[in-house]
Amino acid sequence: MDALVVGGGPAGAAAAITLARAGASVTLVEREARAREKVCGEFLGPDAAQALARLGLSLADLGAAPIGRARLAAGPRDAGWNLPFQAWSIPRAPLDEALLSLASEAGATVLRGRAVAAAGRDGRGWMARLSDGGVLHAPALVLATGKHELRGHARPGRRGAVGLKLPLRLATPLEGAVLLLPFAGGYAGLQPRPDGGANLCAALWQAGDEARHPAALLARVSAGSALAASWLRGAEPAWPRPLTVARIPYGFLHRDGAAAEPGLYRVGDQFAVIPSLAGDGVAMALAGGEAAAQAILAGRSAPHFHAALGERLHRPMRWAGLIAYGLEAAPAALAFAAGLAPGLARLAASRTRLPGFTPA
């Protein structure tokens, strides 16, 4: 085996597809037996669409809902603008399933319903011990476990947010727009789903009943603006409780230390966690997975790859961090500025994309 990929989300699947298509022997281990919903990753911009197209997937063919407009609201203020690119909304389950199917078709060995319990150096390569007792060996390991940590290789501990996701049926369908809805102690995004419903994705610094009861989450978000209250009035949750992940380190960007492992390639959320309001996490995961595979094929070490990827992600991470700070510290001022100068809002949306994308 030439490479072992741990994790079957967009980053891991992109790495496995790229490696397998180049003729490398690659095994991907995915802990879930079938693709499921994640928190959150449903907003895809043009950089994500172009990365998927390179892999052979069309968002339109997958039934994704188009998005062309954004609105930001805080208190009584409400600003709207046309996005400077075509965006899409698609649940993670069908997207991840399509990517894993492509990996299998490309020739990768995909092990599903099995987890890597631990991984460590073994001579000049890596040894991974699976949850069922199996052992795998490879000279290169791609760490693509998303928000989950691999024992012995966890990201540095830091304050993290609570991420929540709740699909809704709205009284009035939300078509073609994404709503940014800050509130006390967090912010949320509301966007259409292909089935006619909507997805509410929220980030809170502290969560109580909101993590267990849909009514509490809807009330918390509704209190932030008149627009949120209007759209969420009469909303019916599609799930009995929100999907929740704690300790999400928004703003995290991996940096190698002096003793960095040359064969451990971090991708996706294991390398960088962009604030969810930017909607570029999937694009960054796909780009990282592709780039890691290309580095392995070219014989470039993980620290060399990490340095190049970090430079590529610096701009969208910086802009998303500034916007997230504005939503937390002065959401009404940000909404006022967006209404006064929508061109600046469009610029900010463009700057949170990966450099080098071609606007649709």
C-alpha positions as CSV (number, residue, x, y, z in Angstrom):
1,M,0.0,0.0,0.0
2,D,1.3,3.5,-0.9
3,A,-1.0,5.6,1.3
4,L,-3.6,5.2,4.1
5,V,-6.4,7.7,4.3
6,V,-8.2,8.0,7.7
7,G,-11.6,9.6,7.2
8,G,-14.1,9.5,4.3
9,G,-15.4,13.0,4.2
10,P,-14.6,15.4,1.3
11,A,-10.9,15.8,2.2
12,G,-10.2,12.1,2.6
13,A,-12.3,11.1,-0.5
14,A,-10.6,13.7,-2.7
15,A,-7.2,12.4,-1.5
16,A,-8.1,8.8,-2.2
17,I,-9.6,9.5,-5.6
18,T,-6.6,11.5,-6.8
19,L,-4.1,8.9,-5.5
20,A,-6.0,6.0,-7.0
21,R,-6.5,7.6,-10.4
22,A,-2.7,8.2,-10.5
23,G,-2.1,4.4,-10.0
24,A,-1.2,4.5,-6.4
25,S,-2.4,1.8,-4.0
26,V,-4.5,3.5,-1.4
27,T,-6.9,2.4,1.4
28,L,-9.5,4.7,2.9
29,V,-11.0,3.9,6.3
30,E,-14.3,5.5,7.2
31,R,-15.8,5.0,10.7
32,E,-19.4,5.2,9.5
33,A,-21.0,2.3,7.6
34,R,-23.0,4.8,5.5
35,A,-22.7,8.5,4.8
36,R,-24.7,10.7,7.3
37,E,-25.5,14.3,8.0
38,K,-22.7,16.5,9.4
39,V,-22.4,19.8,11.2
40,C,-22.6,21.7,8.8
41,G,-20.9,22.1,5.4
42,E,-24.0,22.4,3.1
43,F,-23.1,25.8,1.5
44,L,-20.7,25.3,-1.5
45,G,-19.2,28.1,-3.5
46,P,-17.6,28.2,-6.9
47,D,-14.2,26.9,-5.6
48,A,-16.0,23.8,-4.2
49,A,-18.0,23.3,-7.4
50,Q,-14.8,23.5,-9.5
51,A,-13.0,21.0,-7.3
52,L,-15.9,18.6,-7.5
53,A,-16.0,19.0,-11.3
54,R,-12.3,18.1,-11.4
55,L,-13.1,14.9,-9.5
56,G,-16.1,14.2,-11.9
57,L,-19.1,15.4,-9.9
58,S,-21.7,18.0,-10.9
59,L,-23.6,19.8,-8.2
60,A,-26.5,20.3,-10.5
61,D,-26.6,16.6,-11.3
62,L,-26.6,15.8,-7.6
63,G,-29.7,18.0,-7.2
64,A,-28.1,20.8,-5.3
65,A,-30.2,23.9,-4.7
66,P,-28.8,27.1,-6.3
67,I,-28.0,30.2,-4.2
68,G,-27.4,33.6,-5.6
69,R,-28.2,36.1,-2.9
70,A,-27.3,36.7,0.8
71,R,-28.9,38.7,3.6
72,L,-27.5,39.8,6.9
73,A,-29.8,40.9,9.8
74,A,-29.2,42.2,13.3
75,G,-32.0,43.7,15.4
76,P,-34.2,45.7,13.2
77,R,-31.5,46.1,10.5
78,D,-31.5,44.0,7.3
79,A,-29.2,44.1,4.4
80,G,-29.2,42.1,1.2
81,W,-26.9,41.7,-1.8
82,N,-26.3,39.5,-4.8
83,L,-23.4,37.1,-4.4
84,P,-20.5,37.6,-6.8
85,F,-20.6,34.0,-7.8
86,Q,-23.0,31.0,-8.1
87,A,-23.3,29.0,-4.9
88,W,-25.1,25.8,-4.1
89,S,-26.8,24.0,-1.1
90,I,-26.6,20.2,-0.7
91,P,-26.8,18.0,2.4
92,R,-23.6,16.3,3.3
93,A,-24.9,12.7,3.2
94,P,-25.5,12.5,-0.6
95,L,-22.3,14.5,-1.3
96,D,-20.1,12.3,0.9
97,E,-21.8,9.2,-0.6
98,A,-21.1,10.3,-4.1
99,L,-17.4,11.1,-3.3
100,L,-16.9,7.7,-1.6
101,S,-18.5,5.9,-4.6
102,L,-16.0,7.8,-6.9
103,A,-13.1,6.6,-4.7
104,S,-14.2,3.0,-5.0
105,E,-14.7,3.4,-8.8
106,A,-11.2,4.9,-9.0
107,G,-9.7,1.8,-7.5
108,A,-9.2,2.8,-3.9
109,T,-10.0,0.2,-1.2
110,V,-12.7,1.7,0.9
111,L,-13.3,0.2,4.4
112,R,-16.6,1.4,5.9
113,G,-18.0,0.9,9.4
114,R,-14.4,0.5,10.8
115,A,-12.4,3.1,12.6
116,V,-8.7,3.6,13.1
117,A,-8.2,3.3,16.9
118,A,-4.6,4.5,16.8
119,A,-1.7,5.1,14.4
120,G,2.0,5.4,14.9
121,R,5.3,5.2,13.2
122,D,6.5,1.7,12.2
123,G,10.0,1.8,10.8
124,R,9.9,4.1,7.8
125,G,6.1,4.1,7.5
126,W,2.9,4.0,9.5
127,M,1.0,1.3,11.3
128,A,-2.7,1.8,11.9
129,R,-4.7,-0.4,14.3
130,L,-8.4,-0.7,13.4
131,S,-11.3,-1.0,15.8
132,D,-11.9,-4.6,14.7
133,G,-8.3,-5.6,15.5
134,G,-7.0,-5.3,12.0
135,V,-3.6,-3.7,11.2
136,L,-2.7,-1.6,8.1
137,H,0.7,-0.4,7.0
138,A,1.6,2.4,4.6
139,P,4.5,4.8,4.1
140,A,2.1,7.8,4.1
141,L,-0.9,8.6,6.2
142,V,-3.5,11.2,5.3
143,L,-5.3,12.4,8.4
144,A,-8.8,13.4,7.3
145,T,-10.9,12.7,10.4
146,G,-12.8,16.0,10.3
147,K,-13.8,17.2,13.8
148,H,-12.9,13.9,15.4
149,E,-9.4,13.4,16.8
150,L,-7.1,10.5,16.2
151,R,-5.5,9.2,19.4
152,G,-1.9,10.5,19.6
153,H,-2.4,13.1,16.9
154,A,-5.1,15.5,18.2
155,R,-5.1,19.2,17.4
156,P,-3.9,21.4,20.2
157,G,-6.6,22.0,22.9
158,R,-8.3,25.4,22.7
159,R,-11.6,27.1,23.4
160,G,-14.1,25.8,20.9
161,A,-17.7,26.6,19.9
162,V,-20.7,24.4,19.9
163,G,-22.0,23.7,16.4
164,L,-25.6,22.8,15.8
165,K,-27.6,21.8,12.7
166,L,-31.3,21.5,12.4
167,P,-33.3,21.0,9.2
168,L,-36.6,22.8,9.1
169,R,-39.8,23.1,7.2
170,L,-40.6,26.8,6.9
171,A,-44.0,28.4,6.5
172,T,-42.7,30.1,3.3
173,P,-40.0,28.3,1.2
174,L,-36.6,30.0,1.3
175,E,-35.4,30.0,-2.3
176,G,-32.1,31.1,-3.7
177,A,-30.8,33.0,-0.7
178,V,-28.7,32.4,2.4
179,L,-29.4,34.3,5.6
180,L,-26.7,35.3,8.1
181,L,-28.4,35.7,11.5
182,P,-26.2,36.8,14.4
183,F,-27.7,36.7,17.9
184,A,-26.4,37.0,21.5
185,G,-23.6,34.5,22.0
186,G,-23.4,33.2,18.4
187,Y,-24.6,33.3,14.9
188,A,-26.5,31.2,12.5
189,G,-27.0,30.6,8.8
190,L,-30.3,29.6,7.2
191,Q,-30.3,28.3,3.6
192,P,-32.6,26.3,1.4
193,R,-32.3,22.5,1.0
194,P,-33.0,20.7,-2.2
195,D,-36.1,19.0,-0.7
196,G,-37.8,22.3,-0.3
197,G,-37.0,22.7,3.4
198,A,-34.2,24.8,5.0
199,N,-31.1,24.1,7.0
200,L,-30.3,26.1,10.2
201,C,-26.6,25.9,11.1
202,A,-25.6,27.7,14.3
203,A,-22.4,28.3,16.2
204,L,-22.6,29.2,19.9
205,W,-19.9,29.8,22.4
206,Q,-22.1,28.2,25.1
207,A,-25.2,26.0,24.6
208,G,-27.7,24.7,27.1
209,D,-31.2,23.7,26.1
210,E,-30.4,24.8,22.5
211,A,-28.3,21.6,22.0
212,R,-31.3,19.4,23.0
213,H,-34.5,21.1,22.1
214,P,-35.3,22.6,18.7
215,A,-37.7,25.2,20.3
216,A,-34.9,26.6,22.4
217,L,-32.6,26.9,19.4
218,L,-35.2,28.6,17.3
219,A,-36.0,31.0,20.1
220,R,-32.3,31.9,20.6
221,V,-31.8,32.6,16.9
222,S,-35.1,34.4,16.5
223,A,-34.2,36.8,19.3
224,G,-31.3,38.2,17.3
225,S,-33.2,40.0,14.6
226,A,-36.6,40.8,13.1
227,L,-35.6,38.9,10.0
228,A,-34.8,35.7,11.9
229,A,-38.0,36.0,13.9
230,S,-40.0,36.4,10.7
231,W,-38.5,33.5,8.8
232,L,-38.5,31.1,11.8
233,R,-42.0,31.8,12.9
234,G,-44.0,28.7,12.4
235,A,-41.0,26.6,11.4
236,E,-41.3,22.9,12.0
237,P,-38.1,21.0,12.9
238,A,-37.5,17.9,10.8
239,W,-35.5,16.2,13.6
240,P,-36.5,15.7,17.2
241,R,-33.2,17.4,18.3
242,P,-30.4,19.3,16.7
243,L,-27.3,17.5,15.5
244,T,-24.6,18.8,17.8
245,V,-20.7,18.9,17.9
246,A,-18.9,20.5,20.8
247,R,-15.4,22.2,20.9
248,I,-15.2,23.2,17.3
249,P,-12.0,25.3,17.1
250,Y,-13.1,27.9,14.5
251,G,-10.0,29.8,13.3
252,F,-7.6,26.9,13.9
253,L,-4.8,26.6,11.4
254,H,-2.2,23.8,11.8
255,R,1.5,24.7,12.1
256,D,4.2,22.1,12.2
257,G,6.6,22.0,15.1
258,A,10.2,21.1,15.0
259,A,9.5,17.4,15.3
260,A,6.9,17.3,12.5
261,E,6.3,13.8,11.0
262,P,7.3,13.8,7.3
263,G,4.7,11.2,6.3
264,L,1.6,12.6,8.2
265,Y,-0.5,14.8,5.9
266,R,-3.3,16.7,7.7
267,V,-6.3,17.8,5.6
268,G,-9.8,19.2,6.1
269,D,-10.7,20.2,9.6
270,Q,-7.5,18.5,10.9
271,F,-5.6,21.2,9.1
272,A,-7.8,24.3,9.2
273,V,-11.3,25.1,10.6
274,I,-12.7,28.2,8.9
275,P,-15.6,30.0,10.7
276,S,-18.8,28.3,9.4
277,L,-20.3,31.6,8.2
278,A,-17.9,31.7,5.3
279,G,-19.2,28.5,3.8
280,D,-15.8,27.5,2.4
281,G,-15.0,24.5,4.6
282,V,-15.9,21.9,1.9
283,A,-13.8,23.7,-0.7
284,M,-10.8,23.8,1.6
285,A,-11.2,20.1,2.4
286,L,-11.4,19.1,-1.2
287,A,-8.4,21.3,-2.1
288,G,-6.4,20.0,0.8
289,G,-7.2,16.3,-0.1
290,E,-6.2,16.8,-3.7
291,A,-3.0,18.7,-2.8
292,A,-2.0,16.0,-0.2
293,A,-2.3,13.3,-2.8
294,Q,-0.3,15.3,-5.3
295,A,2.4,15.9,-2.7
296,I,2.6,12.1,-1.9
297,L,2.8,11.3,-5.6
298,A,5.6,13.8,-6.1
299,G,7.5,12.6,-3.0
300,R,7.1,15.9,-1.1
301,S,7.1,15.7,2.7
302,A,4.1,16.6,4.9
303,P,5.8,19.7,6.3
304,H,6.4,21.0,2.8
305,F,2.8,20.3,1.9
306,H,1.5,21.9,5.1
307,A,3.5,25.1,4.4
308,A,2.1,25.4,0.9
309,L,-1.5,24.7,1.9
310,G,-1.3,27.1,4.8
311,E,-0.2,29.9,2.5
312,R,-3.1,29.1,0.1
313,L,-5.6,29.2,3.0
314,H,-4.3,32.3,4.7
315,R,-6.5,34.8,2.9
316,P,-9.9,33.1,3.3
317,M,-9.1,32.2,6.9
318,R,-8.2,35.8,7.7
319,W,-11.2,37.3,6.0
320,A,-13.6,34.8,7.6
321,G,-12.1,35.5,11.0
322,L,-12.6,39.3,10.6
323,I,-16.2,38.8,9.6
324,A,-16.9,36.4,12.5
325,Y,-15.4,38.9,14.9
326,G,-17.7,41.6,13.4
327,L,-20.7,39.4,13.8
328,E,-19.9,38.8,17.4
329,A,-18.7,42.3,18.4
330,A,-20.9,44.6,16.3
331,P,-23.5,42.8,14.2
332,A,-25.8,45.8,13.8
333,A,-22.9,47.9,12.5
334,L,-21.9,45.2,10.1
335,A,-25.5,45.0,8.8
336,F,-25.6,48.7,8.4
337,A,-22.3,48.7,6.5
338,A,-23.5,45.9,4.2
339,G,-26.7,47.8,3.4
340,L,-24.9,51.0,2.8
341,A,-22.2,49.4,0.6
342,P,-23.3,46.0,-0.8
343,G,-20.2,46.0,-3.0
344,L,-18.1,45.6,0.2
345,A,-20.2,42.6,1.2
346,R,-19.6,41.1,-2.2
347,L,-15.9,41.7,-1.9
348,A,-15.8,40.0,1.5
349,A,-17.7,37.0,0.1
350,S,-15.1,36.7,-2.7
351,R,-12.2,37.0,-0.3
352,T,-13.5,34.1,1.7
353,R,-13.0,31.8,-1.4
354,L,-9.8,30.0,-2.2
355,P,-7.5,32.0,-4.3
356,G,-7.5,31.1,-8.0
357,F,-11.2,30.2,-8.4
358,T,-12.9,31.3,-11.6
359,P,-16.2,33.1,-10.9
360,A,-19.2,31.6,-12.6
